């Protein structure tokens, strides 16, 4: 089953059987508004220079993008947090793909605004072995053009679900990154970019392999 098939199955069960109709309407409206805003189209794209960053890893201290790129191409996966079931499904798919990504000579990290403690929780629960980085205030996500503020009615809905982002992220603002996947070549140029303003839709990790193959071929040449 592909990643999107798993996400679709969860969405059908959640929206069809578990979530109140009004809650589903609020979530759909917020997604439609974010898509209509055009922010995803303004995010960094292939051929742009990726911003440099240094972020804290859930278990291992600071990690710099320059150090990762010194070892090989870098796959960046921006996600919302351990509280998001769609993100957790995606983390599982990335963990399954991680050995193949690593075999291609590439590095993989996930980036989320959640606190380091919640990053450690996500690593344990999903048995993640690649680095999970904490992006306080979403500054790195903002540099990639991904950070946005949730609309007020969605904030109220999340609170009713017990999802308190200021507590989860240890930052007062109600902001999140759009889920996104980037591949950055060792020259710092983005070779692949996929941004998902609809958080229920994510690219399959298998899409990364042709990009990494091409990058490895260009280095060998």
Number of C-alpha atoms within 10 A of each C-alpha: 5 12 21 17 12 14 19 15 11 16 17 11 11 13 14 12 10 11 13 11 11 10 17 16 13 15 17 14 15 19 18 13 13 19 15 11 12 11 16 22 12 12 19 21 20 15 14 15 16 21 15 11 13 15 17 19 22 20 14 10 10 12 17 13 19 15 10 17 18 12 12 21 28 26 25 18 21 27 25 23 24 22 16 12 15 24 20 18 16 23 22 16 18 22 18 13 17 20 13 15 23 14 9 16 15 24 23 22 20 21 26 27 29 27 23 23 14 19 26 17 14 19 19 11 12 16 12 17 13 17 19 26 27 26 24 18 20 23 15 23 25 16 15 21 19 24 22 16 12 17 17 11 14 16 17 14 16 16 12 11 10 10 15 17 22 14 12 19 27 15 16 12 14 16 20 24 27 24 27 25 21 22 26 28 24 19 12 19 17 22 23 20 18 18 26 17 25 17 18 16 17 20 17 16 19 15 10 18 14 10 17 24 13 12 22 17 10 9 9 7 6
